[in-house]
Amino acid sequence: MGFMDTFSAFIGSVNDFLYQDAFLFLLLGTGVLFTIWSGFGQYRALTHGTAVLRGLYDDKNDPGAINHFQALSAALSATVGLGNIGGVALAVALGGPGAVFWMWMVGILGMAIKLTEVTLSMIYRNTDDAGNPHGGPMWVVSKAAAEMGYAGLGKAIGWLFCITLLIYTVTGGAMFQAWNVGDITQEYFHIPSWVAGIVLAIIVWMVIIGGIKRIGHVAGALVPGMVVLYLLGGLAVLISNYEVIPAMLKLIVVSAFNPQEASGAFIGGTMGYAIMIGMKRALFSSEAGAGSSPIAHSAAKTDEPVREGVVGGLEPFIDTIVVCTFTALVILSSGIWERSGEAFYDEPPRVVPVEGIGYFSLETKAAPQRLEGSWREGENVFMIVRGDHNKDSGNKLHRIDGQVMVDAEGNQVIDWSIIEMSAPPTLQDNGVYATYPGATLTAKAFDSAFPGLGKWLVTLAAWLFAVSTMISWSYYGEQGIVYMFGERAVKPYKYLFCILVFVATLGFIKTPTDLDNFSSLGVGVMLWVNVPIMLFFGHKAMKAYKAYIAELKSGKMERNPKAPSFFKDVLTGRDVE
């Protein structure tokens, strides 16, 4: 077993602990708690939150650096990204249609969670420098614990959160994004992924060196355009497949509560696995409860904490309910998730024992001719084998991964990885499937409706989404560094962040499982620290929320007497300059 296989297995074991059923249900319960406690604050987010976004309550004299719209854009640029393209594709490829339903549930409940955590961060943000405030769960627990006489404990927990924040900054915020862009660029344009890594690192550096104001301006301009572009492309595909959309929506709901049978490239899934995958991918996409986006919202110009809280509540709706749903329906309606093999052996490779008892692989032999196009060197593939019971699929099917290589004679062969079984497995069929991890699967779904659309639209969207996500996550990590070490450590941190963007494209992540394990690790550790903070201090957010809504209902809340133009003032941030 190679180093990457061992490392991926270790990360998978860590994730199994982080995402225990009990903890996932605790997170769902947290969403239910704050939904009821706030009197379904999701409604206020959708109504009053949109009014705040339009700049109707902006005041340039309030503390902060950017307006509400820019703060939401900066937070969304971290969440509306490759989690929506690649993460949803992973959810469907691994968990099946039922995973989408559980993504919706996390999205709806996540609105209440975001409202709460953003409000808390606004209450306790550091405004010593009114033009450059600092906020996030580390400040919440530090200041709130100090009020109770436990300053040392609060500081320690703040440090712990920052450590988890930096883990996710590296894994999900930088490397997941860069890897997906490198993979899809190499798949479609045959440009080595490391070249994309260099370009991404340079672009990210040019933005983040300007601080939160430049990030806010770039995000405010980039996010609306890229979301609209992506949704228009998705709408075109859905219109072309309109006759199957009702059946796909029914399939999502039915599959959420029933085991899913194997079909083509999809090896099947249990209800429990659909729940786990759907929740993990939704959490990775929306980051509800992770405590990250409150860091961006804390830079907003306002003296009303709840005002930014209701804006934060819009994030999971836009991210999960709108964008993720579009991606899921495009993939499901295309049928790419249950595709047949891209090539078929006339005589399949033999199953061979390796590395002692309990480990098996397939013999290395010439790659079969691909039905469309040709294999590229280094391309990842898989076959389906039948063996021990698979707790995730609910049957005895497993994937065994391989990679297309060129032998000494210049012939393409497939080098297969190792699989652990109690007895030699058997091949399910002779089909060889191309591995489409993350964004590449979504691009193939677009291509199935309009040949070439995935190549250009999804590749462009992947680049834009990745850049927007990385610039925001660099800021999140920066704020963790500031809390821990002060401003002096910021520039070295930014250099390291950009280096890791490049490193992720060097090819050590190869399969969807590796990708899922790697990206889920960061958000998992953050949730374990931030959810207890929310539960312990959430009553302060709810008290402030109820007082704010009472004032709003009374009609006494003042609006900006000079309503700004959304396109001229709000989008550019001039309303608060």
Buried (B, 14 or more C-beta within 10 A) or exposed (E): BEEBBEBBBEBBEBBEEBBEEEBBEBBBEBBEBBBEBBEEBBBBBBEBBEBBBBBBBBBEEBBBBBBBBBBBBBBBBBBBBBBBBBBBBBBBBBBBBBBBBBBBBBBBBBBBBBBBBBBBBBBBBBBEEEEBBBBBBBBBBBBBBBEEEBEEBBBBBBBBBBBBBBBBBBBBBBBBBBBBBBBBBBBBEEEBBBBBBBBBBEBBBEBBEEBBBBBBBBBBBBBBEBBEBBBEBBEBBBEEBEEBBEEBBEBBBEBBEEBBBBBBBBBBBBBBBBBBBBBBBBBBBBBBBBBBBBBBBBBBBBEBBBBBBBBBBBBBBBBBBBBBBBBBBBBBBBBBBBBEBBBBBEEBBEBEEBEEEEBBBBEBBEBBEBEEEEBEEBBBBBBBBBBEEBEBBBBBBBBBBBBBBEEEEEEBBBBBBBBBBEEEBEBBBBBBBBBBBBBBBBBBBBBBBBEEBBBBBBBBBBBBBBBBBBBBBBBBBBBBBBBBEEEEEBEEBBEBBBBBBBBBBBBBBBBBBBBBBBBBBBBBBBBBBBBBBBBEBBEBBBEBBBEBBEBBEEEEBEEBEEEBEBEEBBBBBBBBE
